[in-house]
Amino acid sequence: MVAWADRWQAGGCVDLCLASLARMGVATPTVQDVNALFALPGSVNEKTIFASIQSLRKKWLAALFGDVYAVITKEEMLKAFCTLSLPAVDAWAGLNELAVHTENDVAVLLTLWCTEEIGQKCSEDELAQLGQALRVGNLTPMFRRLILPELEWFEEHVREMNLFVAMLENKGAMITADAIADSEFPDAWSAASRQGILPPGASDRATMTVQVPETELKRMLNEDAARVYNNIGCSAYWHGYYWHVNISLNEGKFGGEIDSTNIYPFPIARCIKYTCKVNGAIYDSYFLREKGARLDLFSELGAISSLTQLKSRMSNGRLEVRFELTEIS
């Protein structure tokens, strides 16, 4: 209706339609609803009520895609996000209300959008808009140094980003926010961190847990006795990287293994710190560098050949191995 009223230059009708639209209380907006809001005629921008339309756009984007980790890790949410139009994604990237673990999550989701149909149709200049909305100062140092320059949609900004980071990290000099602003970097690069509230239990997202019940342990022991290598594991996303962990048994030796996986278009994590816990008991913290790591579990018990040897390490009828990750600053 707004488009037709605008086409016929019926200003009063446009105003009424916009007022009605601004009052909409859609409990569960769809991506189509959001895209439609960003496809309104340009003349709408000049209307007094345009601020209310902008507010509605932000509200709907935050309602649908505010928990960035959830959008990345849930297939249906990610599929929906990747059908957003460029103006909608650009506005999403500017939302202060996004809930993130780090700004890395925003960079990852923008990258995933760029690899899908709508993102692939964008010009280099259009994609450059997204780089101006990323809060570079809030990326974790390792991601900013080693991953961001590898992302195609950010290529145009890498040179300026390196200068920005050099100023940002030069703590020995009198570098202030004003000095960075005077250098004509995009405002978002030095913006404060996102203010969205993460859901309860979100801290567990940095933890990958492999649970092995007794029945599975018996299978592993039987196969190992027959000299068959076997393992059980899971995959996860965390902090800008993709991971795989597993528990393996080989010739009586249990191993806890963690590896950063190369999922297009993201490079692997170059260096990360992790802690391994077995049923709450902490094994020491370790550094993982590029090619993954294997930690010997229960080496103090010698070669494991029976379930009885593991009873003291089990809880509630299962063995639980947790990997907790911490990026190195």
Secondary structure, DSSP 8 states (H G I E B T S, - for coil): -HHHHHHTT-HHHHHHHHHHHHT---SS--HHHHHHHHTS-GGGGGSTTHHHHHHHHHHHHHHHH-BHHHHHH-HHHHHHHTTS-HHHHHHHHT-TT-B-SSTHHHHHHHHHHHHSHHHHTS-HHHHHHHHHHS-GGGS-HHIIIIIGGG-GGGGGGHHHHHHHHHHHH-TTS---HHHHHHTT--GGGG---------TTGGGGGEEEEEEEHHHHHHHHHHHHTT--EEEEEEEEETTEEEEEEEEEETTEEEEEEEEE--TT----S-EEEEEEETTEEEEEEEE-SS-EEEEESGGG-S--SGGGGGGG-BTTEEEEEEEEE---
